[in-house]
Amino acid sequence: MPKFETIKDGDTLYDITKDRWHGWTYWIVRVITVHPESRSALVSWNMNAPKEMGEHSLAKLQRKPRAKK
């Protein structure tokens, strides 16, 4: 879980989830711009249209995908 201060424009983060049928899956989240004054960032989740994501939502993302166990 990255700290907000370490997230930079152009970073790639991962939204990792686990479901009961498929195991671990992840989605790519690309950081387009970071807005330190509002503690948010403009991100593109899974190559969709960019949207604002707050500090709390960004804290749930990971720096690299987790290996399957």
C-alpha positions in Angstrom: 0.0 0.0 0.0 1.8 3.1 -1.2 1.7 6.3 0.9 0.1 9.3 -0.9 3.4 11.2 -0.8 5.2 8.5 -2.8 2.7 8.4 -5.7 3.9 10.2 -8.8 2.5 11.0 -12.3 2.9 8.0 -14.6 3.0 5.4 -11.8 1.3 2.0 -12.3 -0.6 0.6 -9.4 -2.6 -2.5 -9.1 -6.1 -3.2 -7.6 -5.9 -6.7 -6.3 -9.0 -8.7 -5.4 -9.7 -12.3 -4.4 -12.9 -14.1 -5.2 -14.0 -17.5 -4.3 -14.0 -19.0 -7.8 -11.0 -17.5 -9.6 -8.5 -16.8 -6.8 -6.4 -13.7 -7.1 -7.1 -11.2 -9.9 -5.7 -7.7 -10.5 -6.5 -4.6 -12.5 -4.0 -2.1 -13.7 -4.5 1.5 -12.4 -2.4 4.2 -14.2 -1.8 7.5 -12.4 -2.2 10.4 -14.8 -1.8 13.4 -12.5 -1.4 13.8 -8.8 -3.1 16.7 -7.0 -1.3 17.1 -3.6 -3.4 20.1 -2.5 -6.6 18.1 -2.6 -4.9 14.7 -1.7 -6.3 13.1 -4.9 -5.2 11.8 -8.3 -6.6 11.5 -11.7 -6.3 7.8 -12.6 -7.3 5.4 -15.4 -8.5 2.1 -14.0 -8.1 -0.9 -16.4 -7.7 1.5 -19.4 -11.1 3.1 -18.9 -11.8 6.9 -18.9 -9.8 8.8 -16.2 -11.5 9.6 -12.9 -10.6 11.3 -9.7 -9.6 8.9 -6.9 -9.1 10.2 -3.3 -6.3 9.4 -0.9 -8.3 6.7 0.9 -9.0 4.8 -2.3 -5.4 5.1 -3.5 -4.2 3.6 -0.2 -6.0 0.3 -1.0 -3.9 -0.2 -4.2 -0.6 -2.1 -4.4 2.7 -1.3 -6.1 3.1 -4.7 -7.7 0.8 -7.6 -8.3 0.9 -10.4 -5.8 1.9 -13.9 -7.0 -0.7 -16.6 -6.8 -0.4 -19.1 -3.9 
